[in-house]
Amino acid sequence: MIRHIVLVRYRPETTEAQIAQIHADLEGIRALLPGMGPFRAGRSESPEMLERGYMHGFTVDFESWETLAAYQEHAEHRRVGDAIVAAADGGVDGILVFDLPVDGPVEGAS
């Protein structure tokens, strides 16, 4: 299983409603892509306060590297990804992506 972790430093003028819509659109991809697990997103509530401006993030688990690649190439992911880049502070520079291999099956995969 691959855990796809994305942290975003949104521009100050990006509203919570816009961010929620981006997250809802990403969640919607699950219905289109077999092997994609539950999508989880939100704003950091870390007591350590080491976010360095990356206050929003999301995770999603994929059954395999191939499923993650299919997600990355999917037209809907590209559309939503463009929206994230447009809303991120500095464009791509305001986004961190980390893909972590994790043992175990994807729970709730579509």
C-alpha positions, 0 to 999 in steps of 0.5 A, spaced: 500 500 500 502 507 498 500 512 503 499 519 498 501 525 503 500 532 500 501 538 504 499 545 502 500 552 503 495 556 500 495 563 499 492 568 504 486 570 500 484 562 499 478 561 503 476 555 507 470 554 502 474 554 496 479 549 500 473 545 502 471 544 495 478 542 492 478 536 498 470 534 496 473 534 488 479 530 490 474 525 494 470 524 488 475 521 484 474 515 489 468 513 485 472 513 478 478 509 480 478 502 483 484 501 488 483 508 491 482 508 499 479 513 503 480 520 503 482 524 509 483 532 509 483 538 514 487 543 517 493 542 522 491 542 529 498 540 531 500 542 538 507 542 536 506 548 531 511 546 526 507 547 519 511 552 516 505 555 513 503 548 510 496 549 514 492 544 510 493 537 508 490 530 505 492 523 505 489 517 501 491 510 500 492 506 494 493 499 493 499 499 489 504 504 485 500 503 479 494 505 482 497 511 484 500 512 477 493 511 474 490 517 479 496 522 477 494 521 470 487 521 471 483 527 468 479 529 474 486 529 478 489 533 473 483 538 473 483 538 481 491 539 481 491 545 477 486 548 482 491 546 488 497 549 484 493 556 482 490 556 490 497 555 493 502 560 495 507 560 490 504 555 485 508 548 486 512 551 491 507 551 496 505 544 495 509 538 498 508 531 496 510 525 500 509 517 498 510 512 503 510 505 502 506 502 508 504 494 509 497 492 509 491 492 505 487 499 503 481 499 507 475 501 504 478 501 497 473 503 491 
